[in-house]
Amino acid sequence: MKYKNLKLEMHGPVAMVYVDRPKKLNALNRVTIEALHEAFAALDADPGVRAIILRGSGPKAFVAGADIAEFAGFSPGEGQQLAARGQELLFNFVEQLSTPVIAAINGYALGGGLELAMACHIRVASHNARLGLPEVSLGLIPGYGGTQRLPQLIGKGRAMELIFTAGMIEAEKAQDYGLVNHVTALEDLEEYCLKLGGRIAKNAPTAISNAIKAVNAGFRSSDTGYQAEIEQFGHCFGTEDFREGTQAFLEKRKPEFPGR
Ligand code: CAA
């Protein structure tokens, strides 16, 4: 099967999915999010697929975020819709898949890219990976679950610092924080993830899918957090800070935020 902006490979029972827009650092536009939804749904429905690895094409980026050019002109309502639809089609969908998904973070995982990695069940990074939620540098907040999943993984204080500073952390620090489980050389990343996927593939798929449901249940007690994120994300689209932040990115200059 062919999917727009994706490449798929099978390695025995382990599927490898590449987000394939390397010229835009694999940024997630609408078409790519829809393609990922369809590809994950098809792989999950195939009993021969026991684990899925997700990575970005090229050596530079896993995914550099949601596609800023696509949403720069959105209204608050359109912004809210973008977050709600993305969460439903991709981020919550991947988290709740029956088949385990390993994010192979082969470079930048920023904004929606880190949010996608955090929606996967396991994360492995290469040494060159840089991880962060830089949305506030654009006048935005994370809108694909980042305000909920980052504190779950690394704790509230570290998550707030990373979100407020719009900073990036290196792979080793991400491992120290518990944001990624393992760090490898870039050239070893796929092999490492394939071995990990192979070990998972030997175990009972029904039990693994039940384990995913059970682990997730403990973290979904506050569904209102995701809804609050969607609403606050939408609010950002009505601000001068958002207009300045996104224009500055597209014009390749530093933003000057007017603020409240
Ligand atoms: N959206 C759209 N285009 C992007 C992009 C993104 N998130 N990230 C990179 N690109 C594009 C660049 O515009 C550039 O395109 P052109 O060659 O056509 O100009 C191309 O990818 C290569 O990028 P750079 O030239 O910027 O590469 P660099 O090596 O100088 O910098 C980078 C790399 C630091 C990752 C930089 O690209 C960057 O800061 N990207 C944006 C990161 C970001 O802010 N992500 C959050 C997006 S908002 C979001 O995700 C919202 C949400 O939660 C829902």
Residues whose N, C-alpha, C, O or C-beta is under 5 A from the ligand:
A	BS01	CAA	K23 K24 L25 A27 A64 G65 A66 D67 I68 A69 Y108 L110 G111 G112 P134 I141 P142 G143 Y144
